Amino acid sequence: GWARDTLDEFYNLLQLQQQEQQDNNKPLVELLPAISLFRDHAGPTLDESEVELGLVDSSTTTTTTTPPSLPAWTRDERLQFQHVTVEMLEWQNTVMKMRIPTKHELFQAGYRHAWLWQSPVADSPAVLNYYLQQLLQSQQGNHDVNVETGRYYESMDEVQQVASDLGCDAIVNCTGLGARDLVEDEQELVAGRGAMLMLDRASCQRR
């Protein structure tokens, strides 16, 4: 689906950066550690995942219960996904300098487990400008490129119809939260970037 295509494109940009060694420029995409905290066991631990994937002999493990299955995306090796305990997370924190709460603070809040993975994060304005420059270079001066239509679109059907009328063979979706208007969904589509912790305001202890 589109999520997998986007992930693949981010990794393509990462590989391109490494090949061109763009050390002096701000990266288009960078890998950053991402964490989800859980109070209850939310899937196999790292060792149990290895058993499930056939990487380790199950007869050598001491697992006595069947943990819930992990989401399919966690099996993408590029994400370096780990299901860890809070104790393991504390050690990872000393290595990655993630600046998360201490083990004691997490225990006080009731957290015992965590998902840890390397998430590609894109600089959206820089990526869009990169695509625009690629498009301009590919035209080689033969055609004018106009990215400003001066038109407000009310639905994806309208976008697709205009693209068809103009003879476009691709549509770049960079609508952001404006997509709520295109798909007429004000409830399900919400901003997510920047949400580090989701707290229960009623039970959260304040300092």
C-alpha positions as CSV (number, residue, x, y, z in Angstrom):
1,G,0.0,0.0,0.0
2,W,0.9,3.7,0.1
3,A,2.6,3.4,3.5
4,R,5.0,0.8,2.3
5,D,5.7,2.8,-0.9
6,T,6.5,5.9,1.2
7,L,8.8,3.9,3.5
8,D,10.6,2.5,0.5
9,E,11.0,5.9,-1.0
10,F,12.5,7.3,2.3
11,Y,15.0,4.5,2.3
12,N,15.9,5.2,-1.3
13,L,16.6,8.8,-0.4
14,L,18.7,7.7,2.6
15,Q,20.8,5.5,0.2
16,L,21.1,8.3,-2.3
17,Q,22.4,10.6,0.5
18,Q,25.0,8.0,1.5
19,Q,26.2,7.6,-2.1
20,E,26.5,11.3,-2.7
21,Q,27.9,11.9,0.8
22,Q,25.9,15.1,1.4
23,D,27.6,15.8,4.7
24,N,27.5,19.6,4.3
25,N,23.7,19.7,3.6
26,K,20.8,19.1,5.9
27,P,19.6,15.5,5.2
28,L,16.4,15.0,3.4
29,V,15.7,11.9,5.5
30,E,17.4,10.8,8.8
31,L,17.0,7.8,11.0
32,L,15.8,8.5,14.5
33,P,14.9,6.2,17.4
34,A,11.2,5.8,18.0
35,I,9.6,4.4,21.1
36,S,6.2,3.1,22.1
37,L,5.7,2.4,25.8
38,F,3.4,-0.3,27.2
39,R,2.2,-1.2,30.6
40,D,1.3,-4.8,29.6
41,H,3.1,-7.2,27.3
42,A,2.3,-6.2,23.7
43,G,4.0,-8.9,21.7
44,P,7.0,-11.2,21.7
45,T,10.3,-10.1,23.1
46,L,13.3,-10.0,20.8
47,D,14.2,-13.6,21.7
48,E,10.6,-14.8,21.2
49,S,10.5,-13.1,17.8
50,E,13.6,-14.9,16.7
51,V,12.0,-18.2,17.7
52,E,8.8,-17.3,15.7
53,L,10.9,-16.5,12.6
54,G,12.8,-19.7,12.9
55,L,16.2,-18.0,13.7
56,V,16.5,-19.8,17.1
57,D,15.6,-23.4,18.2
58,S,12.5,-23.2,20.2
59,S,13.7,-26.1,22.4
60,T,16.4,-23.9,23.8
61,T,14.0,-21.3,25.1
62,T,11.9,-21.2,28.3
63,T,8.8,-19.5,26.9
64,T,5.7,-21.2,28.4
65,T,3.0,-18.9,27.0
66,T,2.2,-17.7,23.5
67,P,2.5,-13.9,23.4
68,P,0.4,-11.8,21.0
69,S,1.7,-11.4,17.5
70,L,3.5,-8.3,16.5
71,P,2.3,-6.1,13.6
72,A,3.6,-7.1,10.2
73,W,5.6,-3.8,9.8
74,T,7.9,-4.9,12.7
75,R,9.4,-7.6,10.5
76,D,11.0,-5.0,8.2
77,E,14.7,-5.5,9.0
78,R,15.4,-1.9,8.0
79,L,13.5,-0.6,11.0
80,Q,15.7,-2.6,13.4
81,F,12.7,-3.3,15.5
82,Q,13.1,-4.6,19.1
83,H,10.5,-5.4,21.8
84,V,12.4,-4.7,25.0
85,T,11.8,-4.4,28.7
86,V,12.2,-1.1,30.5
87,E,15.5,-2.3,31.9
88,M,16.8,-3.0,28.4
89,L,15.4,0.3,27.2
90,E,17.5,2.1,29.9
91,W,20.7,0.6,28.5
92,Q,19.6,1.6,24.9
93,N,19.0,5.1,26.2
94,T,22.6,5.4,27.4
95,V,23.8,4.4,23.9
96,M,21.4,6.4,21.8
97,K,21.0,9.4,24.0
98,M,17.3,9.5,23.5
99,R,16.6,11.7,26.6
100,I,13.6,9.7,27.8
101,P,12.5,9.3,31.5
102,T,14.6,7.1,33.8
103,K,13.8,3.5,34.5
104,H,12.5,4.5,38.0
105,E,10.2,7.1,36.5
106,L,8.8,4.7,33.9
107,F,8.2,2.1,36.6
108,Q,6.4,4.7,38.7
109,A,4.2,5.4,35.7
110,G,3.4,1.7,35.3
111,Y,5.4,1.0,32.2
112,R,7.2,-2.4,31.9
113,H,7.7,-2.9,28.1
114,A,8.5,-0.9,25.0
115,W,8.8,-1.1,21.2
116,L,12.0,0.4,19.9
117,W,12.8,1.0,16.2
118,Q,14.7,3.2,13.9
119,S,12.2,5.5,12.1
120,P,13.0,7.4,8.9
121,V,11.9,11.0,9.4
122,A,11.7,13.3,6.4
123,D,12.3,17.0,6.1
124,S,9.1,17.5,4.1
125,P,9.9,21.0,2.6
126,A,13.4,19.8,1.6
127,V,12.1,16.6,0.1
128,L,9.4,18.4,-2.0
129,N,12.0,20.9,-3.2
130,Y,14.3,18.0,-4.1
131,Y,11.5,16.4,-6.2
132,L,10.8,19.7,-7.9
133,Q,14.4,20.1,-8.8
134,Q,14.5,16.6,-10.2
135,L,11.4,17.4,-12.3
136,L,12.9,20.6,-13.6
137,Q,16.1,18.9,-14.6
138,S,14.3,16.1,-16.3
139,Q,12.4,18.6,-18.5
140,Q,15.7,20.1,-19.8
141,G,14.0,23.3,-20.6
142,N,11.5,21.8,-23.0
143,H,8.4,22.4,-20.9
144,D,7.3,24.9,-18.3
145,V,6.7,23.4,-14.9
146,N,3.9,25.1,-12.9
147,V,3.3,23.8,-9.4
148,E,0.9,26.5,-8.5
149,T,-2.6,26.0,-10.0
150,G,-4.3,28.7,-8.0
151,R,-7.2,26.3,-7.6
152,Y,-8.8,24.8,-4.5
153,Y,-9.8,21.1,-4.9
154,E,-12.7,19.7,-3.0
155,S,-12.3,16.0,-3.6
156,M,-9.8,13.4,-4.9
157,D,-12.1,12.8,-7.8
158,E,-11.7,16.4,-8.9
159,V,-7.9,16.1,-8.5
160,Q,-7.8,13.0,-10.6
161,Q,-10.0,14.5,-13.3
162,V,-7.8,17.6,-13.6
163,A,-4.7,15.5,-13.7
164,S,-6.3,13.4,-16.5
165,D,-7.3,16.5,-18.4
166,L,-3.7,17.9,-18.2
167,G,-2.2,14.6,-19.3
168,C,-0.4,13.9,-16.0
169,D,0.8,10.4,-15.4
170,A,1.4,10.9,-11.6
171,I,0.0,12.8,-8.6
172,V,2.2,13.8,-5.8
173,N,0.3,13.8,-2.5
174,C,1.7,16.5,-0.3
175,T,-1.6,17.8,1.1
176,G,-0.8,17.2,4.8
177,L,-3.8,17.9,7.0
178,G,-5.5,19.4,3.9
179,A,-6.3,15.8,3.0
180,R,-9.1,16.0,5.5
181,D,-11.0,18.2,3.1
182,L,-10.2,16.0,0.1
183,V,-11.5,12.8,1.7
184,E,-14.1,14.6,3.8
185,D,-12.9,13.0,7.0
186,E,-12.5,15.5,9.9
187,Q,-12.5,12.8,12.7
188,E,-9.9,10.1,11.7
189,L,-7.2,12.2,10.1
190,V,-5.2,14.1,12.8
191,A,-1.8,15.5,13.2
192,G,0.7,13.1,14.8
193,R,4.2,14.4,14.5
194,G,5.6,15.8,17.7
195,A,3.5,13.7,20.1
196,M,6.1,12.1,22.3
197,L,3.9,10.9,25.1
198,M,0.2,10.4,25.5
199,L,-0.9,11.0,29.1
200,D,-4.0,10.4,31.0
201,R,-4.6,13.9,32.4
202,A,-6.9,12.6,35.2
203,S,-4.4,10.2,36.7
204,C,-1.1,11.8,35.7
205,Q,0.9,13.1,38.7
206,R,2.1,16.7,38.2
207,R,5.3,18.1,39.6
